[in-house]
Amino acid sequence: MAIVNRTPDSFYDQGRTFALPAAVAAAKQAAEAGADWVDIGGQPFAPGEELSVADEIARVLPVIEATRAATPVVISVETYRPEVARAAITAGAGIINDTSGLHDPTLAEVVADSDATLVITHSLARPRTPYPKPQYRDVAVDVADLLRQRVDTALRHGVPPARIIVDPGHDLNKNTYHSLELTRRLPEITALGFPTLAAVSNKDFIGETLAAPPGQRREGTLAAVVACVMLGARIVRVHEVAPAVAAVRMTEAILGLRPPATARHNLE
């Protein structure tokens, strides 16, 4: 899953893809580089002033429509708002990526009334609000428990099990130690029985572990991506597509999930 942020304040690209032509070009380039999905976002998860529903729709819809017209890539939209989700699905999005952990259950109803898939991400705070010094009794157990509860909410609102994905929410209301522990205990999340998405790209737990600013976290990101795939993640959300595709394909081959592109060494 490639990330295209149509925001002026993304922690990673600082508005590089905020302009509509840049966002559309980034989506096309991600597909050409091997992304299976493109995840389009109109406002960050981080604390800050909320964008109006109308403005969020105005940011994401033109990117969805242009991407849909240009490439068969699966389109995901990151939003916690039912109104934005409904408009995005109508425009051609096949995935709704809710980083609020289904804060508004109406979002599940919108997804249930469509053919779209819902990503349920673990987070504790209300959208765009701070959550200082998060505490967990046992981070993997607590995250799995809350995800299970939110999955049950989605099911009660009509989302079929086959259209649910879970994400443990690395760094979302978690400190670096929490995110590192969640990574090594990822099988406790995959044991919920739903495909698991790992959104680790360039996050602060990587930066703090390696003392690396956002522009120097590629190697750490790739290590985290490989670890997550080895431990059961089946979708990874990344900023830099080409190196992540190579790392994931190699990892899949090691796991026996993908044959080599060519196999000649000591065979000819």
Secondary structure, DSSP 8 states (H G I E B T S, - for coil): -EEEE--S--TTTTTTT-SHHHHHHHHHHHHHTT-SEEEEESS-SSSS----HHHHHHHHHHHHHHHHHH---EEEEE---HHHHHHHHHHT--EEEETTSSSSTHHHHHHHTSS-EEEEE---S-TT----S---SSHHHHHHHHHHHHHHHHHHTT--GGGEEEE--TTTT--HHHHHHHHHTTHHHHTTSS-BEE--TT-HHHHHHHT--GGG-HHHHHHHHHHHHHTT--EE-BS-HHHHHHHHHHHHHHTTSS--S---TTT-
